[in-house]
Amino acid sequence: MHPSELLAGTYKKGRGAQINPANRFEKLSFICEPDIQPLELETERTTYIEMHPKTMLNKVTSPDLPMDWSVNPYQGCEHGCVYCYARSTHNYWGYSAGTDFETKIFVKRNAAKLVEEKIKSANWKAAPIMLSGNTDCYQPIERKLEITREILEVLWRYRHPVSIITKNSLVLRDLDILLKMAENRLVRVAISVTTLDEELRRRLEPRTASVQSRLFTIEKLASMGIPVSVMFAPIIPGLNDHEIFKLAEYTAQLGARSIGYTVVRLNGDIGAIFEDWIRTNLPDRAEKVLNRIKEMHDGQLGDSRFGDRMRGSGKFAELIRSQFQLARRKYFVGREVPEFNLELHGLVKHPQLSLF
């Protein structure tokens, strides 16, 4: 069936996941028979649930992730990226990794307060904090709630380094703060770009910023002197891997200082969600894509092995790695991302030290 016909029927327009697998922690689940239509209005509407965590900074111990701490103002993500590795975490909150992940969004109103309490404590030593280690800190509701902006204001007040990764051009709203932080080597921004094909982007990650908007964001940040990098993530063999050189060349021309990548991994329920999506949207390519993903992960759609899960193994993973290394050498040679300034935080937290 052609996608336009799907959108006119039962296809959930504006959503990535088209199914809602049962929560793996629940003993009982509701199953809707094919001839019984659920209350769609209730399941389609995005709802926001306030939560009040006791801590906000998460220590990152994975050897695959180049960060020390992460902060996530939101749990769940309305962007709806069908491949998102964070989907499985929604099970811990009693929801499905499918449509629930996109429509049941937890918001942490007290996030900035908790971050401030942590970084001003006597035993805290400055270390780069990653905004969006799990879900996007600039997803649509941020425009109204401004929780991410509040966190940035706190980090600037204490001159604390931060890195941001996002798929949303809303990051440009906070240029006033980012400019001051960039002047003091306190910020880096990474824009995640999955494809240059806008039609594919709309199907794959329906509520993210458009391709053109993301490219504009890269160019704007670079022109303002804010260190901006590109994350080509995830690379999905048979779907977007042919764009490696074109994407690297184009984003380098826009002023990106570096480029990184990960390959797709579909752990847990995400495998079923993605398989349903690709068989519905791109049935002619489904088998090819699914088989190549499995070839990169030892015959499985998912992969939890440190060292392999983000890069994959086997011939397709090696081909992607080789092409990416060549593209980086060709288009990003000589470009550097400035080191974070870790000294300013101590001077602000303990102003008496500036006397010495």
DRENDO-1510 file (C-alpha; in Angstrom, 1 decimal, always signed):
<recs>
REC; n; res; u; v; w
REC; 1; MET; +0.0; +0.0; +0.0 .
REC; 2; HIS; +1.3; +3.5; -0.9 .
REC; 3; PRO; +2.1; +5.7; +2.1 .
REC; 4; SER; -0.5; +8.3; +0.9 .
REC; 5; GLU; -3.2; +5.6; +1.1 .
REC; 6; LEU; -1.9; +4.6; +4.6 .
REC; 7; LEU; -2.3; +8.1; +5.8 .
REC; 8; ALA; -5.8; +8.3; +4.6 .
REC; 9; GLY; -6.8; +5.1; +6.5 .
REC; 10; THR; -5.8; +3.8; +9.9 .
REC; 11; TYR; -2.2; +5.0; +9.7 .
REC; 12; LYS; -1.3; +7.2; +12.7 .
REC; 13; LYS; -0.2; +10.4; +11.0 .
REC; 14; GLY; +2.4; +12.3; +12.9 .
REC; 15; ARG; +3.5; +9.3; +14.9 .
REC; 16; GLY; +6.5; +7.0; +14.4 .
REC; 17; ALA; +5.3; +3.9; +16.2 .
REC; 18; GLN; +2.1; +2.4; +14.7 .
REC; 19; ILE; +1.8; -0.3; +17.4 .
REC; 20; ASN; +1.8; -0.2; +21.2 .
REC; 21; PRO; +3.5; -3.5; +22.5 .
REC; 22; ALA; +2.5; -4.7; +26.0 .
REC; 23; ASN; +4.8; -3.5; +28.8 .
REC; 24; ARG; +7.2; -6.3; +29.4 .
REC; 25; PHE; +6.9; -5.8; +33.2 .
REC; 26; GLU; +3.1; -6.1; +33.3 .
REC; 27; LYS; +1.5; -9.5; +33.8 .
REC; 28; LEU; -1.8; -8.4; +32.3 .
REC; 29; SER; -2.3; -6.5; +29.0 .
REC; 30; PHE; -5.2; -5.2; +26.9 .
REC; 31; ILE; -5.4; -6.7; +23.4 .
REC; 32; CYS; -7.7; -5.1; +20.9 .
REC; 33; GLU; -9.2; -7.5; +18.4 .
REC; 34; PRO; -8.9; -6.5; +14.7 .
REC; 35; ASP; -12.6; -5.9; +14.2 .
REC; 36; ILE; -12.9; -3.7; +17.3 .
REC; 37; GLN; -11.8; -0.1; +17.0 .
REC; 38; PRO; -10.1; +1.4; +20.1 .
REC; 39; LEU; -10.9; +5.0; +21.3 .
REC; 40; GLU; -8.4; +6.6; +19.0 .
REC; 41; LEU; -8.8; +10.1; +20.3 .
REC; 42; GLU; -7.8; +9.0; +23.7 .
REC; 43; THR; -4.6; +7.2; +22.5 .
REC; 44; GLU; -3.5; +9.8; +19.9 .
REC; 45; ARG; -3.5; +12.9; +22.1 .
REC; 46; THR; -0.3; +13.8; +23.8 .
REC; 47; THR; -0.5; +14.1; +27.5 .
REC; 48; TYR; +2.1; +15.5; +29.9 .
REC; 49; ILE; +2.6; +14.1; +33.3 .
REC; 50; GLU; +4.5; +16.0; +36.0 .
REC; 51; MET; +7.1; +14.1; +38.0 .
REC; 52; HIS; +9.2; +15.3; +40.8 .
REC; 53; PRO; +12.6; +13.4; +40.9 .
REC; 54; LYS; +14.9; +13.7; +43.8 .
REC; 55; THR; +18.0; +13.9; +41.6 .
REC; 56; MET; +18.6; +15.0; +38.0 .
REC; 57; LEU; +22.2; +14.1; +37.2 .
REC; 58; ASN; +22.8; +10.6; +36.0 .
REC; 59; LYS; +26.3; +9.2; +36.1 .
REC; 60; VAL; +27.2; +7.6; +32.8 .
REC; 61; THR; +29.3; +4.5; +33.1 .
REC; 62; SER; +29.0; +3.1; +29.6 .
REC; 63; PRO; +32.4; +2.9; +27.8 .
REC; 64; ASP; +30.6; +3.6; +24.5 .
REC; 65; LEU; +29.4; +7.1; +25.5 .
REC; 66; PRO; +31.8; +10.0; +25.7 .
REC; 67; MET; +30.2; +11.8; +28.6 .
REC; 68; ASP; +30.4; +11.8; +32.4 .
REC; 69; TRP; +26.9; +13.0; +33.4 .
REC; 70; SER; +23.5; +13.3; +31.6 .
REC; 71; VAL; +20.4; +15.3; +32.4 .
REC; 72; ASN; +17.0; +14.6; +30.8 .
REC; 73; PRO; +14.3; +17.2; +31.5 .
REC; 74; TYR; +11.7; +14.9; +29.8 .
REC; 75; GLN; +11.0; +11.2; +29.8 .
REC; 76; GLY; +9.4; +10.0; +26.6 .
REC; 77; CYS; +9.6; +12.0; +23.4 .
REC; 78; GLU; +7.0; +13.4; +21.1 .
REC; 79; HIS; +9.5; +13.5; +18.2 .
REC; 80; GLY; +8.4; +9.9; +17.5 .
REC; 81; CYS; +11.7; +8.6; +16.0 .
REC; 82; VAL; +10.7; +5.0; +15.3 .
REC; 83; TYR; +14.2; +3.6; +15.9 .
REC; 84; CYS; +14.8; +5.4; +19.2 .
REC; 85; TYR; +16.8; +3.4; +21.7 .
REC; 86; ALA; +15.2; +5.3; +24.6 .
REC; 87; ARG; +11.7; +3.7; +23.9 .
REC; 88; SER; +12.4; +0.7; +26.1 .
REC; 89; THR; +12.9; +2.9; +29.2 .
REC; 90; HIS; +9.2; +3.8; +29.1 .
REC; 91; ASN; +8.4; +0.4; +30.4 .
REC; 92; TYR; +10.0; +1.4; +33.7 .
REC; 93; TRP; +7.2; +4.0; +34.1 .
REC; 94; GLY; +4.4; +1.5; +33.4 .
REC; 95; TYR; +4.0; +2.4; +29.7 .
REC; 96; SER; +4.6; +0.9; +26.3 .
REC; 97; ALA; +7.7; +1.5; +24.2 .
REC; 98; GLY; +5.3; +2.1; +21.2 .
REC; 99; THR; +2.8; +4.9; +20.9 .
REC; 100; ASP; +2.9; +5.5; +24.6 .
REC; 101; PHE; +6.5; +6.7; +24.4 .
REC; 102; GLU; +5.4; +9.5; +22.0 .
REC; 103; THR; +2.1; +10.4; +23.7 .
REC; 104; LYS; +2.8; +10.0; +27.5 .
REC; 105; ILE; +5.5; +12.5; +28.3 .
REC; 106; PHE; +6.9; +13.0; +31.8 .
REC; 107; VAL; +8.1; +16.5; +32.6 .
REC; 108; LYS; +10.5; +17.4; +35.4 .
REC; 109; ARG; +9.5; +20.9; +36.5 .
REC; 110; ASN; +12.0; +21.0; +39.3 .
REC; 111; ALA; +14.9; +20.0; +37.0 .
REC; 112; ALA; +16.8; +23.3; +37.1 .
REC; 113; LYS; +16.6; +23.5; +40.9 .
REC; 114; LEU; +18.0; +20.0; +41.4 .
REC; 115; VAL; +20.9; +20.7; +38.9 .
REC; 116; GLU; +21.7; +23.8; +40.9 .
REC; 117; GLU; +21.7; +22.0; +44.2 .
REC; 118; LYS; +24.1; +19.4; +42.8 .
REC; 119; ILE; +26.7; +21.6; +41.0 .
REC; 120; LYS; +26.9; +24.1; +43.9 .
REC; 121; SER; +27.6; +21.5; +46.5 .
REC; 122; ALA; +31.0; +21.5; +48.2 .
REC; 123; ASN; +32.1; +18.2; +46.8 .
REC; 124; TRP; +31.1; +18.7; +43.2 .
REC; 125; LYS; +33.9; +18.9; +40.7 .
REC; 126; ALA; +33.1; +20.4; +37.2 .
REC; 127; ALA; +32.6; +17.7; +34.5 .
REC; 128; PRO; +30.8; +18.2; +31.2 .
REC; 129; ILE; +27.1; +17.5; +31.5 .
REC; 130; MET; +25.1; +16.1; +28.5 .
REC; 131; LEU; +21.7; +17.5; +27.9 .
REC; 132; SER; +19.6; +14.9; +26.1 .
REC; 133; GLY; +21.5; +11.7; +27.0 .
REC; 134; ASN; +18.2; +9.8; +26.6 .
REC; 135; THR; +15.4; +11.9; +25.2 .
REC; 136; ASP; +15.5; +15.2; +23.4 .
REC; 137; CYS; +15.7; +18.3; +25.7 .
REC; 138; TYR; +14.2; +20.4; +22.9 .
REC; 139; GLN; +11.1; +18.4; +22.0 .
REC; 140; PRO; +8.0; +20.4; +21.2 .
REC; 141; ILE; +6.7; +20.9; +24.8 .
REC; 142; GLU; +10.0; +22.7; +25.7 .
REC; 143; ARG; +8.7; +25.7; +23.7 .
REC; 144; LYS; +6.1; +26.2; +26.4 .
REC; 145; LEU; +7.7; +24.9; +29.5 .
REC; 146; GLU; +11.3; +26.2; +29.0 .
REC; 147; ILE; +12.8; +23.6; +31.4 .
REC; 148; THR; +15.9; +23.2; +29.3 .
REC; 149; ARG; +16.4; +27.0; +29.2 .
REC; 150; GLU; +16.1; +27.1; +33.0 .
REC; 151; ILE; +18.8; +24.5; +33.2 .
REC; 152; LEU; +21.1; +26.4; +30.8 .
REC; 153; GLU; +20.6; +29.6; +32.9 .
REC; 154; VAL; +21.7; +27.7; +36.0 .
REC; 155; LEU; +24.7; +26.3; +34.2 .
REC; 156; TRP; +25.7; +29.7; +32.9 .
REC; 157; ARG; +25.3; +31.3; +36.3 .
REC; 158; TYR; +27.7; +28.7; +37.8 .
REC; 159; ARG; +30.0; +28.8; +34.7 .
REC; 160; HIS; +29.5; +25.0; +34.3 .
REC; 161; PRO; +30.3; +23.2; +31.0 .
REC; 162; VAL; +27.5; +21.5; +29.1 .
REC; 163; SER; +27.0; +19.6; +25.8 .
REC; 164; ILE; +23.7; +19.4; +24.0 .
REC; 165; ILE; +22.4; +17.0; +21.4 .
REC; 166; THR; +19.1; +17.7; +19.7 .
REC; 167; LYS; +17.1; +17.3; +16.5 .
REC; 168; ASN; +15.1; +20.4; +17.0 .
REC; 169; SER; +15.9; +23.9; +15.8 .
REC; 170; LEU; +14.4; +25.3; +19.0 .
REC; 171; VAL; +17.9; +25.3; +20.4 .
REC; 172; LEU; +18.3; +28.6; +18.5 .
REC; 173; ARG; +15.8; +30.2; +21.0 .
REC; 174; ASP; +18.6; +30.0; +23.6 .
REC; 175; LEU; +21.3; +31.7; +21.5 .
REC; 176; ASP; +21.6; +34.5; +24.1 .
REC; 177; ILE; +22.9; +32.0; +26.7 .
REC; 178; LEU; +24.8; +29.8; +24.3 .
REC; 179; LEU; +26.8; +32.7; +23.0 .
REC; 180; LYS; +28.0; +33.7; +26.4 .
REC; 181; MET; +28.9; +30.1; +27.2 .
REC; 182; ALA; +30.7; +29.6; +23.9 .
REC; 183; GLU; +32.9; +32.7; +24.6 .
REC; 184; ASN; +34.0; +31.0; +27.7 .
REC; 185; ARG; +34.4; +27.5; +26.2 .
REC; 186; LEU; +31.5; +26.1; +28.2 .
REC; 187; VAL; +29.2; +24.7; +25.5 .
REC; 188; ARG; +29.1; +22.3; +22.6 .
REC; 189; VAL; +26.1; +21.6; +20.5 .
REC; 190; ALA; +25.5; +18.5; +18.3 .
REC; 191; ILE; +22.7; +18.4; +15.8 .
REC; 192; SER; +21.5; +14.9; +15.0 .
REC; 193; VAL; +20.8; +14.5; +11.3 .
REC; 194; THR; +19.5; +11.1; +10.1 .
REC; 195; THR; +18.9; +11.9; +6.4 .
REC; 196; LEU; +18.9; +14.6; +3.8 .
REC; 197; ASP; +15.7; +13.1; +2.3 .
REC; 198; GLU; +12.8; +15.1; +3.7 .
REC; 199; GLU; +10.2; +12.5; +2.7 .
REC; 200; LEU; +12.1; +9.8; +4.6 .
REC; 201; ARG; +12.6; +12.1; +7.6 .
REC; 202; ARG; +8.8; +12.7; +7.8 .
REC; 203; ARG; +8.1; +9.0; +8.0 .
REC; 204; LEU; +11.1; +8.0; +10.1 .
REC; 205; GLU; +11.0; +10.8; +12.8 .
REC; 206; PRO; +7.7; +12.6; +12.2 .
REC; 207; ARG; +7.7; +15.4; +14.7 .
REC; 208; THR; +11.4; +16.4; +14.5 .
REC; 209; ALA; +12.6; +19.6; +12.8 .
REC; 210; SER; +12.7; +19.3; +9.0 .
REC; 211; VAL; +15.9; +18.5; +7.2 .
REC; 212; GLN; +16.2; +22.1; +6.0 .
REC; 213; SER; +15.6; +23.5; +9.5 .
REC; 214; ARG; +18.3; +21.4; +11.0 .
REC; 215; LEU; +20.8; +22.4; +8.3 .
REC; 216; PHE; +19.9; +26.0; +8.9 .
REC; 217; THR; +20.5; +25.5; +12.6 .
REC; 218; ILE; +24.0; +24.0; +12.0 .
REC; 219; GLU; +24.9; +27.0; +9.8 .
REC; 220; LYS; +23.5; +29.5; +12.3 .
REC; 221; LEU; +25.3; +28.1; +15.3 .
REC; 222; ALA; +28.5; +27.9; +13.3 .
REC; 223; SER; +28.2; +31.5; +12.1 .
REC; 224; MET; +27.8; +32.7; +15.7 .
REC; 225; GLY; +30.9; +30.9; +16.9 .
REC; 226; ILE; +29.2; +28.2; +18.8 .
REC; 227; PRO; +31.0; +24.9; +18.4 .
REC; 228; VAL; +28.6; +22.7; +16.5 .
REC; 229; SER; +29.0; +19.1; +15.5 .
REC; 230; VAL; +26.9; +16.6; +13.5 .
REC; 231; MET; +25.7; +13.2; +14.6 .
REC; 232; PHE; +24.7; +11.0; +11.7 .
REC; 233; ALA; +22.6; +8.7; +13.9 .
REC; 234; PRO; +21.5; +6.1; +13.4 .
REC; 235; ILE; +22.9; +4.8; +10.1 .
REC; 236; ILE; +20.4; +2.2; +8.9 .
REC; 237; PRO; +21.9; +0.0; +6.2 .
REC; 238; GLY; +19.7; -0.1; +3.1 .
REC; 239; LEU; +17.9; +3.0; +4.1 .
REC; 240; ASN; +20.3; +5.9; +4.7 .
REC; 241; ASP; +23.9; +4.5; +4.5 .
REC; 242; HIS; +24.3; +5.8; +1.0 .
REC; 243; GLU; +24.2; +9.4; +2.3 .
REC; 244; ILE; +27.4; +9.2; +4.3 .
REC; 245; PHE; +29.6; +11.3; +1.9 .
REC; 246; LYS; +26.9; +13.7; +0.8 .
REC; 247; LEU; +25.9; +14.5; +4.4 .
REC; 248; ALA; +29.4; +14.9; +5.6 .
REC; 249; GLU; +30.3; +17.2; +2.7 .
REC; 250; TYR; +27.2; +19.3; +3.1 .
REC; 251; THR; +27.4; +19.8; +6.8 .
REC; 252; ALA; +31.1; +20.6; +6.6 .
REC; 253; GLN; +30.3; +23.4; +4.2 .
REC; 254; LEU; +27.8; +24.7; +6.7 .
REC; 255; GLY; +30.5; +25.0; +9.4 .
REC; 256; ALA; +30.2; +21.9; +11.5 .
REC; 257; ARG; +33.5; +21.2; +13.3 .
REC; 258; SER; +33.2; +17.4; +13.6 .
REC; 259; ILE; +30.9; +14.5; +12.7 .
REC; 260; GLY; +30.1; +11.2; +14.4 .
REC; 261; TYR; +27.8; +8.3; +13.8 .
REC; 262; THR; +26.2; +5.3; +15.3 .
REC; 263; VAL; +24.5; +2.3; +13.6 .
REC; 264; VAL; +20.9; +1.4; +14.4 .
REC; 265; ARG; +20.2; -1.2; +17.1 .
REC; 266; LEU; +16.7; -2.3; +17.9 .
REC; 267; ASN; +16.7; -3.7; +21.4 .
REC; 268; GLY; +13.6; -5.3; +23.0 .
REC; 269; ASP; +10.2; -4.0; +21.7 .
REC; 270; ILE; +11.9; -1.5; +19.4 .
REC; 271; GLY; +12.6; -4.4; +17.0 .
REC; 272; ALA; +8.9; -5.2; +16.6 .
REC; 273; ILE; +8.0; -1.5; +16.4 .
REC; 274; PHE; +10.6; -0.8; +13.7 .
REC; 275; GLU; +9.7; -4.0; +11.7 .
REC; 276; ASP; +6.0; -3.1; +11.7 .
REC; 277; TRP; +6.9; +0.5; +10.6 .
REC; 278; ILE; +9.2; -0.6; +7.7 .
REC; 279; ARG; +6.8; -3.3; +6.5 .
REC; 280; THR; +4.1; -0.7; +6.4 .
REC; 281; ASN; +6.0; +2.2; +4.9 .
REC; 282; LEU; +8.7; +0.6; +2.8 .
REC; 283; PRO; +7.5; -3.0; +2.1 .
REC; 284; ASP; +9.8; -3.4; -0.9 .
REC; 285; ARG; +12.9; -2.7; +1.2 .
REC; 286; ALA; +11.9; -4.3; +4.5 .
REC; 287; GLU; +13.6; -7.6; +4.2 .
REC; 288; LYS; +16.8; -6.1; +2.9 .
REC; 289; VAL; +17.0; -3.5; +5.7 .
REC; 290; LEU; +16.1; -6.0; +8.5 .
REC; 291; ASN; +18.6; -8.6; +7.3 .
REC; 292; ARG; +21.4; -6.1; +7.1 .
REC; 293; ILE; +20.7; -4.8; +10.6 .
REC; 294; LYS; +20.9; -8.4; +11.8 .
REC; 295; GLU; +24.2; -8.9; +10.0 .
REC; 296; MET; +25.6; -6.0; +11.9 .
REC; 297; HIS; +24.5; -7.5; +15.3 .
REC; 298; ASP; +25.4; -11.1; +15.2 .
REC; 299; GLY; +22.1; -12.2; +13.7 .
REC; 300; GLN; +19.9; -10.1; +16.0 .
REC; 301; LEU; +18.0; -6.8; +15.5 .
REC; 302; GLY; +19.3; -5.6; +18.9 .
REC; 303; ASP; +22.7; -5.5; +20.5 .
REC; 304; SER; +23.8; -4.8; +24.1 .
REC; 305; ARG; +27.5; -5.6; +23.8 .
REC; 306; PHE; +29.8; -2.8; +24.8 .
REC; 307; GLY; +32.1; -1.9; +21.9 .
REC; 308; ASP; +29.8; -3.4; +19.3 .
REC; 309; ARG; +26.3; -2.1; +20.0 .
REC; 310; MET; +27.0; +1.5; +18.7 .
REC; 311; ARG; +29.2; +0.5; +15.7 .
REC; 312; GLY; +28.1; -3.1; +14.9 .
REC; 313; SER; +30.3; -5.9; +13.5 .
REC; 314; GLY; +30.6; -7.8; +10.3 .
REC; 315; LYS; +31.0; -6.7; +6.7 .
REC; 316; PHE; +28.3; -4.0; +6.5 .
REC; 317; ALA; +29.4; -2.4; +9.7 .
REC; 318; GLU; +33.0; -2.4; +8.5 .
REC; 319; LEU; +31.9; -0.9; +5.2 .
REC; 320; ILE; +30.1; +1.9; +7.0 .
REC; 321; ARG; +33.1; +2.5; +9.3 .
REC; 322; SER; +35.5; +2.7; +6.3 .
REC; 323; GLN; +33.3; +5.1; +4.4 .
REC; 324; PHE; +32.8; +7.3; +7.4 .
REC; 325; GLN; +36.5; +7.5; +8.2 .
REC; 326; LEU; +37.2; +8.5; +4.6 .
REC; 327; ALA; +34.5; +11.1; +4.7 .
REC; 328; ARG; +35.8; +12.6; +7.9 .
REC; 329; ARG; +39.3; +12.8; +6.5 .
REC; 330; LYS; +38.1; +14.4; +3.3 .
REC; 331; TYR; +35.8; +17.0; +4.7 .
REC; 332; PHE; +36.7; +17.6; +8.4 .
REC; 333; VAL; +40.5; +17.4; +8.4 .
REC; 334; GLY; +42.1; +20.2; +10.5 .
REC; 335; ARG; +38.9; +21.1; +12.3 .
REC; 336; GLU; +38.9; +21.0; +16.0 .
REC; 337; VAL; +36.3; +21.2; +18.8 .
REC; 338; PRO; +37.6; +23.4; +21.7 .
REC; 339; GLU; +38.3; +21.8; +25.0 .
REC; 340; PHE; +35.9; +22.6; +27.8 .
REC; 341; ASN; +36.9; +25.1; +30.4 .
REC; 342; LEU; +36.6; +23.4; +33.7 .
REC; 343; GLU; +38.2; +26.1; +35.8 .
REC; 344; LEU; +35.6; +28.8; +35.8 .
REC; 345; HIS; +33.1; +26.8; +37.8 .
REC; 346; GLY; +35.4; +26.6; +40.8 .
REC; 347; LEU; +36.0; +30.3; +40.7 .
REC; 348; VAL; +32.3; +31.1; +40.7 .
REC; 349; LYS; +31.5; +28.5; +43.3 .
REC; 350; HIS; +34.4; +29.6; +45.5 .
REC; 351; PRO; +35.0; +33.3; +44.6 .
REC; 352; GLN; +37.7; +33.7; +47.2 .
REC; 353; LEU; +39.9; +31.5; +45.0 .
REC; 354; SER; +40.1; +34.3; +42.4 .
REC; 355; LEU; +42.2; +36.3; +44.9 .
REC; 356; PHE; +45.2; +33.9; +44.4 .
</recs>
